[in-house]
């Protein structure tokens, strides 16, 4: 992949081989006539990624959600009876309240 700066922006020039390699890695089967369209899309995508990478985010605080909302949570109270023994009564093997299963990984 060759890249160069043009008018302050990032421009990428992908080769047909690079587009074919990317398509293979993405498990896409491209016909030769589809390569120019995909090349253009990939080049535009890389330009957008470069623009995002250049944004100064030093003063931006991390957040879990873009909206300032509070999630309403229900009270943490027990609503079900403990029926572990009844639930485990049909299990082939139980030891100390835990299901015993065959080893599947060496």
C-alpha positions in Angstrom: 0.0 0.0 0.0 1.4 3.4 -1.0 0.2 6.5 0.9 0.9 10.2 0.5 -0.3 13.5 1.8 -2.3 15.7 -0.5 -3.7 19.1 0.4 -3.3 18.3 4.1 -5.4 15.1 3.8 -4.5 11.4 3.7 -4.8 9.7 0.3 -4.3 6.0 -0.1 -3.5 4.3 -3.3 -4.2 0.5 -3.1 -3.0 -1.9 -5.7 -5.2 -4.6 -7.2 -3.1 -7.2 -5.4 -3.7 -5.5 -2.1 -7.4 -5.3 -2.7 -7.4 -9.0 -3.6 -5.4 -9.8 -0.4 -7.8 -7.8 1.8 -10.8 -9.6 0.1 -9.2 -13.0 0.7 -8.6 -12.2 4.3 -12.2 -11.0 4.7 -13.2 -14.3 2.9 -14.8 -12.4 0.0 -14.7 -13.7 -3.5 -14.2 -10.8 -5.9 -14.5 -10.9 -9.6 -11.7 -8.9 -11.4 -14.3 -6.3 -12.5 -15.3 -5.7 -8.9 -11.9 -4.7 -7.7 -12.0 -1.0 -8.8 -15.2 -0.4 -6.9 -13.9 -2.1 -3.8 -10.6 -0.3 -4.1 -12.4 3.1 -4.1 -14.5 2.1 -1.1 -11.4 0.9 0.9 -9.5 4.0 0.0 -12.3 6.3 1.2 -12.6 4.2 4.4 -8.9 4.6 5.1 -9.1 8.3 4.6 -12.0 8.5 7.2 -10.0 6.4 9.6 -7.0 8.8 9.2 -9.3 11.8 9.8 -10.6 10.2 13.0 -7.1 9.4 14.2 -6.0 13.0 13.9 -8.8 14.3 16.2 -7.4 15.5 19.5 -9.2 13.6 22.2 -6.9 14.4 25.1 -9.6 16.4 26.9 -12.5 14.0 26.2 -13.5 11.9 29.2 -14.3 8.3 28.5 -18.0 7.4 28.8 -20.0 4.2 28.8 -22.9 5.7 26.9 -23.3 8.8 24.7 -26.6 9.8 26.4 -26.7 11.2 29.9 -29.3 8.7 31.2 -29.7 6.7 34.4 -30.8 3.1 34.2 -33.6 2.2 36.5 -32.8 -1.0 38.4 -35.2 -3.2 40.2 -34.6 -3.8 43.9 -32.2 -6.7 44.5 -34.5 -9.0 46.4 -34.8 -12.8 46.3 -38.0 -13.7 44.4 -37.4 -17.5 43.8 -37.1 -20.4 46.3 -33.8 -22.3 46.5 -34.6 -25.5 44.7 -31.1 -26.6 43.9 -31.5 -30.1 45.4 -34.7 -30.7 43.3 -33.1 -29.3 40.2 -30.0 -31.5 40.6 -31.9 -34.6 41.5 -32.0 -35.7 37.8 -28.3 -35.0 37.2 -26.1 -38.1 36.6 -23.5 -36.9 39.1 -23.4 -34.1 41.7 -20.7 -33.5 44.2 -20.9 -30.8 46.9 -23.8 -29.1 45.1 -21.9 -29.0 41.7 -22.6 -30.9 38.5 -19.9 -33.3 37.6 -19.2 -33.5 33.9 -16.7 -35.6 31.8 -13.4 -34.0 31.2 -13.3 -32.7 27.6 -9.9 -30.8 27.5 -6.6 -32.4 28.2 
